[in-house]
Structures are given as C-alpha cells and as structure tokens.
Amino acid sequence: MKRVTAIIQPFKLDAVGDALRLAGVSGLNVTEVIGFGHQKGHTEFYRGAEYTKRFVPKMKVEIAVPTGLVDKVIGAIIDSARTGQIGDGKIFVADIEQVLRIRTGETDLAAL
C-alpha cells in the first residue's frame, strides 16, 4: 500500500476530488496548509500598499491506495490539478506499513 500526498491549488480541489473518485479512490483527507516552494511567496497590493506574502495557501490531499492503483491516482491528480503556471503543487508517494480500521479491527487492504 502507498500513501499519495498532493499539495495543490485551493481552486483545484473539487476537480481533483472528482478525478480521484473516477480513478477508484474510496476516501481521502484534505487539509488547508500554507507554505512556499520555488516561488518564495508573492507580492500583493492592499489599499495601495505593496507587501510580500511569504506563505501561499494550498490544499493537502492524502490518499491511501493499493500499490497497483498508484499510477492511476497520480495521473488523475496531474490531469486535474495542472494549470501550467508556477505553484501547481507537488505529489509525494510513501510506503504504508500497516492500516487498521478502529471500528472493526480489519487490517491492510480490507481496512481501506
């Protein structure tokens, strides 16, 4: 099993969620986050004054999937989140050692 974590633009969340459902994902977690990458924030104007926003709002989407579904999930995220502009985000893939469903005690794939 793998954990796929995607950092995406907030306005792309609905499109990514829909694409993941079509790809066969049965559940996901979403967290509002702030941070910066290569862009190091951006400049904004407020009431005529210019200021630098160092941290940019993003959404973090986390999905636990069977290993065989990882490429399909990554493709769905890329196709639905890409704008071609700086700040589109990143995808991280990590191994999951064990999954347990608290309510039933099911483990691993049955717990997903």
N, CA, C and O atoms as CSV, one atom per row, in Angstrom:
chain,resi,resn,atom,element,x,y,z
A,1,MET,N,N,0.842,-1.177,0.000
A,1,MET,CA,C,0.000,0.000,0.000
A,1,MET,C,C,0.884,1.236,0.000
A,1,MET,O,O,2.027,1.219,0.457
A,2,LYS,N,N,0.313,2.303,-0.529
A,2,LYS,CA,C,1.039,3.565,-0.631
A,2,LYS,C,C,0.173,4.702,-0.125
A,2,LYS,O,O,-1.055,4.642,-0.181
A,3,ARG,N,N,0.838,5.745,0.372
A,3,ARG,CA,C,0.157,6.989,0.709
A,3,ARG,C,C,0.574,8.013,-0.335
A,3,ARG,O,O,1.762,8.291,-0.502
A,4,VAL,N,N,-0.394,8.567,-1.028
A,4,VAL,CA,C,-0.145,9.604,-2.016
A,4,VAL,C,C,-0.582,10.916,-1.387
A,4,VAL,O,O,-1.739,11.075,-1.000
A,5,THR,N,N,0.355,11.858,-1.289
A,5,THR,CA,C,0.074,13.178,-0.739
A,5,THR,C,C,0.281,14.200,-1.846
A,5,THR,O,O,1.348,14.253,-2.459
A,6,ALA,N,N,-0.731,15.005,-2.098
A,6,ALA,CA,C,-0.650,16.024,-3.141
A,6,ALA,C,C,-0.884,17.392,-2.516
A,6,ALA,O,O,-1.829,17.588,-1.751
A,7,ILE,N,N,-0.014,18.330,-2.851
A,7,ILE,CA,C,-0.185,19.725,-2.462
A,7,ILE,C,C,-0.656,20.452,-3.712
A,7,ILE,O,O,0.069,20.516,-4.705
A,8,ILE,N,N,-1.869,21.002,-3.667
A,8,ILE,CA,C,-2.482,21.571,-4.870
A,8,ILE,C,C,-3.025,22.975,-4.598
A,8,ILE,O,O,-3.114,23.415,-3.451
A,9,GLN,N,N,-3.382,23.661,-5.676
A,9,GLN,CA,C,-4.025,24.966,-5.579
A,9,GLN,C,C,-5.427,24.779,-4.993
A,9,GLN,O,O,-6.115,23.823,-5.351
A,10,PRO,N,N,-5.864,25.676,-4.097
A,10,PRO,CA,C,-7.193,25.515,-3.480
A,10,PRO,C,C,-8.341,25.452,-4.487
A,10,PRO,O,O,-9.291,24.696,-4.282
A,11,PHE,N,N,-8.275,26.221,-5.557
A,11,PHE,CA,C,-9.392,26.244,-6.509
A,11,PHE,C,C,-9.456,24.971,-7.356
A,11,PHE,O,O,-10.411,24.793,-8.112
A,12,LYS,N,N,-8.469,24.085,-7.250
A,12,LYS,CA,C,-8.460,22.831,-7.997
A,12,LYS,C,C,-8.980,21.648,-7.172
A,12,LYS,O,O,-9.036,20.525,-7.671
A,13,LEU,N,N,-9.356,21.893,-5.922
A,13,LEU,CA,C,-9.747,20.793,-5.021
A,13,LEU,C,C,-10.943,19.998,-5.554
A,13,LEU,O,O,-10.898,18.768,-5.554
A,14,ASP,N,N,-11.990,20.652,-5.999
A,14,ASP,CA,C,-13.169,19.932,-6.494
A,14,ASP,C,C,-12.836,19.078,-7.708
A,14,ASP,O,O,-13.283,17.936,-7.811
A,15,ALA,N,N,-12.053,19.630,-8.625
A,15,ALA,CA,C,-11.674,18.881,-9.826
A,15,ALA,C,C,-10.828,17.662,-9.465
A,15,ALA,O,O,-11.012,16.587,-10.036
A,16,VAL,N,N,-9.907,17.826,-8.525
A,16,VAL,CA,C,-9.062,16.710,-8.100
A,16,VAL,C,C,-9.908,15.653,-7.391
A,16,VAL,O,O,-9.735,14.461,-7.644
A,17,GLY,N,N,-10.803,16.062,-6.525
A,17,GLY,CA,C,-11.682,15.115,-5.834
A,17,GLY,C,C,-12.529,14.304,-6.804
A,17,GLY,O,O,-12.667,13.091,-6.651
A,18,ASP,N,N,-13.092,14.973,-7.799
A,18,ASP,CA,C,-13.902,14.270,-8.803
A,18,ASP,C,C,-13.054,13.286,-9.601
A,18,ASP,O,O,-13.486,12.162,-9.859
A,19,ALA,N,N,-11.852,13.701,-9.994
A,19,ALA,CA,C,-10.963,12.824,-10.765
A,19,ALA,C,C,-10.538,11.610,-9.946
A,19,ALA,O,O,-10.419,10.509,-10.484
A,20,LEU,N,N,-10.311,11.803,-8.658
A,20,LEU,CA,C,-9.916,10.676,-7.800
A,20,LEU,C,C,-11.067,9.682,-7.627
A,20,LEU,O,O,-10.845,8.471,-7.598
A,21,ARG,N,N,-12.289,10.190,-7.513
A,21,ARG,CA,C,-13.443,9.282,-7.423
A,21,ARG,C,C,-13.550,8.428,-8.683
A,21,ARG,O,O,-13.789,7.223,-8.606
A,22,LEU,N,N,-13.372,9.058,-9.836
A,22,LEU,CA,C,-13.425,8.322,-11.104
A,22,LEU,C,C,-12.277,7.322,-11.232
A,22,LEU,O,O,-12.406,6.314,-11.927
A,23,ALA,N,N,-11.158,7.596,-10.565
A,23,ALA,CA,C,-10.000,6.699,-10.606
A,23,ALA,C,C,-10.146,5.523,-9.644
A,23,ALA,O,O,-9.298,4.631,-9.633
A,24,GLY,N,N,-11.204,5.507,-8.837
A,24,GLY,CA,C,-11.443,4.388,-7.941
A,24,GLY,C,C,-11.043,4.612,-6.503
A,24,GLY,O,O,-10.991,3.659,-5.726
A,25,VAL,N,N,-10.760,5.846,-6.126
A,25,VAL,CA,C,-10.391,6.147,-4.736
A,25,VAL,C,C,-11.663,6.188,-3.899
A,25,VAL,O,O,-12.633,6.855,-4.259
A,26,SER,N,N,-11.649,5.469,-2.777
A,26,SER,CA,C,-12.856,5.390,-1.948
A,26,SER,C,C,-12.862,6.384,-0.799
A,26,SER,O,O,-13.901,6.574,-0.165
A,27,GLY,N,N,-11.743,7.020,-0.513
A,27,GLY,CA,C,-11.701,8.002,0.565
A,27,GLY,C,C,-10.425,8.816,0.502
A,27,GLY,O,O,-9.410,8.370,-0.033
A,28,LEU,N,N,-10.492,10.018,1.058
A,28,LEU,CA,C,-9.314,10.882,1.088
A,28,LEU,C,C,-9.452,11.863,2.244
A,28,LEU,O,O,-10.541,12.055,2.785
A,29,ASN,N,N,-8.345,12.477,2.611
A,29,ASN,CA,C,-8.326,13.515,3.636
A,29,ASN,C,C,-7.793,14.791,3.008
A,29,ASN,O,O,-6.881,14.754,2.182
A,30,VAL,N,N,-8.367,15.916,3.402
A,30,VAL,CA,C,-7.957,17.216,2.881
A,30,VAL,C,C,-7.645,18.131,4.061
A,30,VAL,O,O,-8.393,18.189,5.037
A,31,THR,N,N,-6.522,18.847,3.950
A,31,THR,CA,C,-6.103,19.792,4.973
A,31,THR,C,C,-5.724,21.104,4.306
A,31,THR,O,O,-5.048,21.108,3.278
A,32,GLU,N,N,-6.157,22.218,4.888
A,32,GLU,CA,C,-5.706,23.521,4.409
A,32,GLU,C,C,-4.313,23.768,4.975
A,32,GLU,O,O,-4.101,23.650,6.182
A,33,VAL,N,N,-3.371,24.109,4.113
A,33,VAL,CA,C,-1.998,24.352,4.548
A,33,VAL,C,C,-1.492,25.648,3.921
A,33,VAL,O,O,-2.086,26.164,2.975
A,34,ILE,N,N,-0.393,26.165,4.457
A,34,ILE,CA,C,0.291,27.293,3.840
A,34,ILE,C,C,1.766,26.950,3.739
A,34,ILE,O,O,2.288,26.180,4.546
A,35,GLY,N,N,2.434,27.519,2.755
A,35,GLY,CA,C,3.853,27.246,2.587
A,35,GLY,C,C,4.386,27.958,1.365
A,35,GLY,O,O,3.710,28.797,0.770
A,36,PHE,N,N,5.612,27.613,0.997
A,36,PHE,CA,C,6.182,28.170,-0.217
A,36,PHE,C,C,7.132,27.169,-0.825
A,36,PHE,O,O,7.686,26.312,-0.138
A,37,GLY,N,N,7.309,27.292,-2.121
A,37,GLY,CA,C,8.238,26.453,-2.863
A,37,GLY,C,C,9.240,27.343,-3.556
A,37,GLY,O,O,9.772,28.276,-2.954
A,38,HIS,N,N,9.502,27.060,-4.815
A,38,HIS,CA,C,10.464,27.849,-5.573
A,38,HIS,C,C,10.043,29.304,-5.711
A,38,HIS,O,O,10.891,30.186,-5.849
A,39,GLN,N,N,8.732,29.564,-5.674
A,39,GLN,CA,C,8.261,30.923,-5.888
A,39,GLN,C,C,8.541,31.836,-4.699
A,39,GLN,O,O,8.535,33.057,-4.860
A,40,LYS,N,N,8.784,31.288,-3.520
A,40,LYS,CA,C,9.086,32.057,-2.306
A,40,LYS,C,C,8.020,33.098,-1.981
A,40,LYS,O,O,8.341,34.207,-1.554
A,41,GLY,N,N,6.758,32.743,-2.181
A,41,GLY,CA,C,5.669,33.666,-1.893
A,41,GLY,C,C,5.370,34.550,-3.096
A,41,GLY,O,O,5.837,34.285,-4.203
A,42,HIS,N,N,4.586,35.605,-2.869
A,42,HIS,CA,C,4.277,36.527,-3.951
A,42,HIS,C,C,3.945,37.906,-3.391
A,42,HIS,O,O,3.703,38.061,-2.194
A,43,THR,N,N,3.937,38.891,-4.260
A,43,THR,CA,C,3.664,40.273,-3.878
A,43,THR,C,C,2.204,40.589,-4.150
A,43,THR,O,O,1.664,40.225,-5.195
A,44,GLU,N,N,1.568,41.270,-3.203
A,44,GLU,CA,C,0.182,41.699,-3.356
A,44,GLU,C,C,0.069,43.179,-3.027
A,44,GLU,O,O,0.948,43.759,-2.388
A,45,PHE,N,N,-1.019,43.775,-3.472
A,45,PHE,CA,C,-1.314,45.163,-3.149
A,45,PHE,C,C,-2.572,45.213,-2.305
A,45,PHE,O,O,-3.567,44.566,-2.632
A,46,TYR,N,N,-2.537,45.983,-1.215
A,46,TYR,CA,C,-3.697,46.147,-0.353
A,46,TYR,C,C,-3.812,47.625,-0.010
A,46,TYR,O,O,-2.906,48.196,0.596
A,47,ARG,N,N,-4.915,48.241,-0.391
A,47,ARG,CA,C,-5.170,49.670,-0.165
A,47,ARG,C,C,-4.007,50.530,-0.650
A,47,ARG,O,O,-3.590,51.477,0.016
A,48,GLY,N,N,-3.500,50.178,-1.818
A,48,GLY,CA,C,-2.450,50.962,-2.441
A,48,GLY,C,C,-1.047,50.659,-1.961
A,48,GLY,O,O,-0.080,51.187,-2.511
A,49,ALA,N,N,-0.915,49.818,-0.945
A,49,ALA,CA,C,0.412,49.476,-0.418
A,49,ALA,C,C,0.819,48.089,-0.898
A,49,ALA,O,O,0.001,47.169,-0.934
A,50,GLU,N,N,2.071,47.948,-1.261
A,50,GLU,CA,C,2.594,46.667,-1.717
A,50,GLU,C,C,3.191,45.916,-0.535
A,50,GLU,O,O,3.916,46.495,0.274
A,51,TYR,N,N,2.886,44.636,-0.441
A,51,TYR,CA,C,3.507,43.822,0.594
A,51,TYR,C,C,3.742,42.419,0.058
A,51,TYR,O,O,3.086,41.976,-0.885
A,52,THR,N,N,4.689,41.732,0.679
A,52,THR,CA,C,5.048,40.386,0.241
A,52,THR,C,C,4.391,39.357,1.139
A,52,THR,O,O,4.510,39.409,2.363
A,53,LYS,N,N,3.702,38.430,0.518
A,53,LYS,CA,C,3.108,37.297,1.229
A,53,LYS,C,C,4.079,36.133,1.101
A,53,LYS,O,O,4.227,35.569,0.017
A,54,ARG,N,N,4.742,35.767,2.189
A,54,ARG,CA,C,5.746,34.710,2.123
A,54,ARG,C,C,5.126,33.322,2.027
A,54,ARG,O,O,5.688,32.431,1.391
A,55,PHE,N,N,3.980,33.139,2.651
A,55,PHE,CA,C,3.343,31.823,2.653
A,55,PHE,C,C,2.086,31.867,1.791
A,55,PHE,O,O,1.258,32.770,1.907
A,56,VAL,N,N,1.970,30.867,0.928
A,56,VAL,CA,C,0.870,30.795,-0.025
A,56,VAL,C,C,-0.103,29.706,0.428
A,56,VAL,O,O,0.335,28.620,0.808
A,57,PRO,N,N,-1.429,29.973,0.396
A,57,PRO,CA,C,-2.392,28.938,0.786
A,57,PRO,C,C,-2.457,27.821,-0.249
A,57,PRO,O,O,-2.470,28.074,-1.454
A,58,LYS,N,N,-2.499,26.590,0.236
A,58,LYS,CA,C,-2.605,25.387,-0.604
A,58,LYS,C,C,-3.538,24.400,0.090
A,58,LYS,O,O,-3.952,24.609,1.230
A,59,MET,N,N,-3.855,23.332,-0.615
A,59,MET,CA,C,-4.623,22.227,-0.040
A,59,MET,C,C,-3.752,20.975,-0.083
A,59,MET,O,O,-3.091,20.702,-1.085
A,60,LYS,N,N,-3.755,20.221,1.008
A,60,LYS,CA,C,-3.029,18.954,1.052
A,60,LYS,C,C,-4.055,17.832,1.007
A,60,LYS,O,O,-4.925,17.736,1.872
A,61,VAL,N,N,-3.942,16.983,-0.013
A,61,VAL,CA,C,-4.849,15.844,-0.207
A,61,VAL,C,C,-4.040,14.579,0.065
A,61,VAL,O,O,-2.992,14.367,-0.545
A,62,GLU,N,N,-4.524,13.739,0.979
A,62,GLU,CA,C,-3.838,12.489,1.315
A,62,GLU,C,C,-4.745,11.308,1.011
A,62,GLU,O,O,-5.917,11.290,1.388
A,63,ILE,N,N,-4.178,10.319,0.320
A,63,ILE,CA,C,-4.938,9.151,-0.105
A,63,ILE,C,C,-4.124,7.900,0.190
A,63,ILE,O,O,-2.937,7.853,-0.132
A,64,ALA,N,N,-4.733,6.891,0.793
A,64,ALA,CA,C,-4.104,5.580,0.957
A,64,ALA,C,C,-4.693,4.670,-0.110
A,64,ALA,O,O,-5.911,4.508,-0.193
A,65,VAL,N,N,-3.820,4.068,-0.935
A,65,VAL,CA,C,-4.288,3.257,-2.056
A,65,VAL,C,C,-3.466,1.977,-2.175
A,65,VAL,O,O,-2.318,1.931,-1.732
A,66,PRO,N,N,-4.049,0.939,-2.771
A,66,PRO,CA,C,-3.258,-0.252,-3.089
A,66,PRO,C,C,-2.154,0.128,-4.083
A,66,PRO,O,O,-2.337,1.031,-4.899
A,67,THR,N,N,-1.035,-0.545,-4.016
A,67,THR,CA,C,0.116,-0.219,-4.865
A,67,THR,C,C,-0.249,-0.204,-6.349
A,67,THR,O,O,0.258,0.634,-7.094
A,68,GLY,N,N,-1.106,-1.102,-6.785
A,68,GLY,CA,C,-1.481,-1.178,-8.190
A,68,GLY,C,C,-2.279,0.014,-8.695
A,68,GLY,O,O,-2.410,0.196,-9.905
A,69,LEU,N,N,-2.813,0.828,-7.791
A,69,LEU,CA,C,-3.638,1.971,-8.173
A,69,LEU,C,C,-2.855,3.288,-8.180
A,69,LEU,O,O,-3.391,4.321,-8.582
A,70,VAL,N,N,-1.595,3.261,-7.739
A,70,VAL,CA,C,-0.815,4.483,-7.565
A,70,VAL,C,C,-0.666,5.270,-8.863
A,70,VAL,O,O,-0.904,6.478,-8.874
A,71,ASP,N,N,-0.281,4.621,-9.948
A,71,ASP,CA,C,-0.072,5.343,-11.209
A,71,ASP,C,C,-1.354,5.998,-11.711
A,71,ASP,O,O,-1.316,7.109,-12.240
A,72,LYS,N,N,-2.479,5.322,-11.549
A,72,LYS,CA,C,-3.763,5.875,-11.972
A,72,LYS,C,C,-4.129,7.097,-11.127
A,72,LYS,O,O,-4.640,8.088,-11.649
A,73,VAL,N,N,-3.867,7.021,-9.828
A,73,VAL,CA,C,-4.148,8.130,-8.915
A,73,VAL,C,C,-3.266,9.329,-9.244
A,73,VAL,O,O,-3.747,10.461,-9.308
A,74,ILE,N,N,-1.979,9.082,-9.452
A,74,ILE,CA,C,-1.060,10.172,-9.799
A,74,ILE,C,C,-1.494,10.830,-11.109
A,74,ILE,O,O,-1.508,12.057,-11.209
A,75,GLY,N,N,-1.844,10.036,-12.099
A,75,GLY,CA,C,-2.311,10.583,-13.370
A,75,GLY,C,C,-3.561,11.429,-13.209
A,75,GLY,O,O,-3.685,12.484,-13.831
A,76,ALA,N,N,-4.490,10.970,-12.374
A,76,ALA,CA,C,-5.727,11.720,-12.142
A,76,ALA,C,C,-5.437,13.058,-11.477
A,76,ALA,O,O,-6.038,14.072,-11.832
A,77,ILE,N,N,-4.523,13.066,-10.517
A,77,ILE,CA,C,-4.168,14.317,-9.836
A,77,ILE,C,C,-3.508,15.280,-10.812
A,77,ILE,O,O,-3.877,16.452,-10.877
A,78,ILE,N,N,-2.539,14.793,-11.563
A,78,ILE,CA,C,-1.831,15.660,-12.511
A,78,ILE,C,C,-2.787,16.238,-13.545
A,78,ILE,O,O,-2.767,17.441,-13.805
A,79,ASP,N,N,-3.622,15.390,-14.137
A,79,ASP,CA,C,-4.543,15.856,-15.183
A,79,ASP,C,C,-5.542,16.889,-14.661
A,79,ASP,O,O,-5.920,17.807,-15.389
A,80,SER,N,N,-5.970,16.746,-13.405
A,80,SER,CA,C,-6.995,17.646,-12.882
A,80,SER,C,C,-6.429,18.865,-12.160
A,80,SER,O,O,-7.140,19.858,-12.005
A,81,ALA,N,N,-5.177,18.825,-11.715
A,81,ALA,CA,C,-4.609,19.939,-10.944
A,81,ALA,C,C,-3.698,20.845,-11.762
A,81,ALA,O,O,-3.424,21.972,-11.352
A,82,ARG,N,N,-3.232,20.380,-12.895
A,82,ARG,CA,C,-2.261,21.154,-13.674
A,82,ARG,C,C,-2.898,22.369,-14.334
A,82,ARG,O,O,-3.925,22.266,-15.005
A,83,THR,N,N,-2.258,23.534,-14.125
A,83,THR,CA,C,-2.650,24.756,-14.836
A,83,THR,C,C,-1.544,25.197,-15.779
A,83,THR,O,O,-1.784,25.992,-16.689
A,84,GLY,N,N,-0.340,24.691,-15.571
A,84,GLY,CA,C,0.802,25.101,-16.365
A,84,GLY,C,C,1.511,26.315,-15.801
A,84,GLY,O,O,2.499,26.780,-16.369
A,85,GLN,N,N,1.015,26.831,-14.687
A,85,GLN,CA,C,1.603,28.004,-14.050
A,85,GLN,C,C,2.431,27.583,-12.836
A,85,GLN,O,O,2.262,26.482,-12.311
A,86,ILE,N,N,3.321,28.464,-12.399
A,86,ILE,CA,C,4.105,28.184,-11.207
A,86,ILE,C,C,3.164,28.033,-10.009
A,86,ILE,O,O,2.179,28.762,-9.891
A,87,GLY,N,N,3.471,27.097,-9.136
A,87,GLY,CA,C,2.654,26.878,-7.945
A,87,GLY,C,C,1.590,25.813,-8.090
A,87,GLY,O,O,0.711,25.705,-7.235
A,88,ASP,N,N,1.645,25.015,-9.159
A,88,ASP,CA,C,0.655,23.949,-9.339
A,88,ASP,C,C,0.717,22.911,-8.225
A,88,ASP,O,O,-0.297,22.284,-7.917
A,89,GLY,N,N,1.877,22.716,-7.618
A,89,GLY,CA,C,1.967,21.818,-6.479
A,89,GLY,C,C,2.942,20.680,-6.672
A,89,GLY,O,O,3.737,20.669,-7.612
A,90,LYS,N,N,2.867,19.717,-5.760
A,90,LYS,CA,C,3.751,18.554,-5.755
A,90,LYS,C,C,2.951,17.325,-5.345
A,90,LYS,O,O,1.892,17.424,-4.725
A,91,ILE,N,N,3.492,16.153,-5.712
A,91,ILE,CA,C,2.915,14.872,-5.291
A,91,ILE,C,C,4.018,14.064,-4.640
A,91,ILE,O,O,5.117,13.949,-5.183
A,92,PHE,N,N,3.726,13.505,-3.478
A,92,PHE,CA,C,4.668,12.655,-2.747
A,92,PHE,C,C,4.048,11.270,-2.589
A,92,PHE,O,O,2.857,11.153,-2.302
A,93,VAL,N,N,4.842,10.229,-2.772
A,93,VAL,CA,C,4.369,8.853,-2.612
A,93,VAL,C,C,5.242,8.174,-1.566
A,93,VAL,O,O,6.469,8.207,-1.652
A,94,ALA,N,N,4.598,7.558,-0.577
A,94,ALA,CA,C,5.332,6.886,0.506
A,94,ALA,C,C,4.700,5.525,0.786
A,94,ALA,O,O,3.508,5.323,0.555
A,95,ASP,N,N,5.507,4.606,1.281
A,95,ASP,CA,C,5.011,3.285,1.667
A,95,ASP,C,C,4.183,3.376,2.944
A,95,ASP,O,O,4.458,4.194,3.822
A,96,ILE,N,N,3.166,2.524,3.031
A,96,ILE,CA,C,2.382,2.365,4.258
A,96,ILE,C,C,2.653,0.966,4.767
A,96,ILE,O,O,2.463,-0.017,4.050
A,97,GLU,N,N,3.091,0.885,5.990
A,97,GLU,CA,C,3.437,-0.406,6.565
A,97,GLU,C,C,2.209,-1.201,6.988
A,97,GLU,O,O,2.140,-2.409,6.766
A,98,GLN,N,N,1.230,-0.517,7.604
A,98,GLN,CA,C,0.050,-1.221,8.093
A,98,GLN,C,C,-1.113,-0.241,8.209
A,98,GLN,O,O,-0.919,0.935,8.517
A,99,VAL,N,N,-2.327,-0.738,7.960
A,99,VAL,CA,C,-3.547,0.048,8.123
A,99,VAL,C,C,-4.482,-0.750,9.011
A,99,VAL,O,O,-4.627,-1.961,8.838
A,100,LEU,N,N,-5.113,-0.085,9.955
A,100,LEU,CA,C,-6.089,-0.732,10.843
A,100,LEU,C,C,-7.357,0.103,10.891
A,100,LEU,O,O,-7.299,1.322,11.052
A,101,ARG,N,N,-8.492,-0.546,10.753
A,101,ARG,CA,C,-9.771,0.145,10.922
A,101,ARG,C,C,-10.154,-0.003,12.386
A,101,ARG,O,O,-10.305,-1.123,12.874
A,102,ILE,N,N,-10.311,1.092,13.080
A,102,ILE,CA,C,-10.550,1.076,14.521
A,102,ILE,C,C,-11.863,0.389,14.858
A,102,ILE,O,O,-11.913,-0.420,15.784
A,103,ARG,N,N,-12.925,0.695,14.128
A,103,ARG,CA,C,-14.252,0.163,14.450
A,103,ARG,C,C,-14.330,-1.350,14.370
A,103,ARG,O,O,-14.892,-1.981,15.266
A,104,THR,N,N,-13.774,-1.958,13.307
A,104,THR,CA,C,-13.956,-3.394,13.076
A,104,THR,C,C,-12.707,-4.231,13.340
A,104,THR,O,O,-12.795,-5.451,13.477
A,105,GLY,N,N,-11.556,-3.586,13.412
A,105,GLY,CA,C,-10.319,-4.328,13.592
A,105,GLY,C,C,-9.734,-4.864,12.299
A,105,GLY,O,O,-8.716,-5.554,12.315
A,106,GLU,N,N,-10.377,-4.548,11.170
A,106,GLU,CA,C,-9.844,-5.002,9.873
A,106,GLU,C,C,-8.469,-4.386,9.641
A,106,GLU,O,O,-8.163,-3.300,10.134
A,107,THR,N,N,-7.647,-5.108,8.875
A,107,THR,CA,C,-6.302,-4.610,8.624
A,107,THR,C,C,-6.003,-4.548,7.122
A,107,THR,O,O,-6.670,-5.187,6.309
A,108,ASP,N,N,-5.000,-3.774,6.790
A,108,ASP,CA,C,-4.441,-3.625,5.462
A,108,ASP,C,C,-5.510,-3.327,4.392
A,108,ASP,O,O,-6.311,-2.415,4.594
A,109,LEU,N,N,-5.554,-4.046,3.282
A,109,LEU,CA,C,-6.476,-3.700,2.196
A,109,LEU,C,C,-7.942,-3.733,2.621
A,109,LEU,O,O,-8.744,-2.935,2.135
A,110,ALA,N,N,-8.298,-4.644,3.518
A,110,ALA,CA,C,-9.679,-4.706,4.000
A,110,ALA,C,C,-10.052,-3.456,4.787
A,110,ALA,O,O,-11.227,-3.095,4.850
A,111,ALA,N,N,-9.067,-2.792,5.389
A,111,ALA,CA,C,-9.316,-1.589,6.161
A,111,ALA,C,C,-9.500,-0.356,5.289
A,111,ALA,O,O,-10.057,0.646,5.736
A,112,LEU,N,N,-9.034,-0.427,4.045
A,112,LEU,CA,C,-9.217,0.714,3.151
A,112,LEU,C,C,-10.646,0.788,2.694
A,112,LEU,O,O,-11.005,1.685,1.931
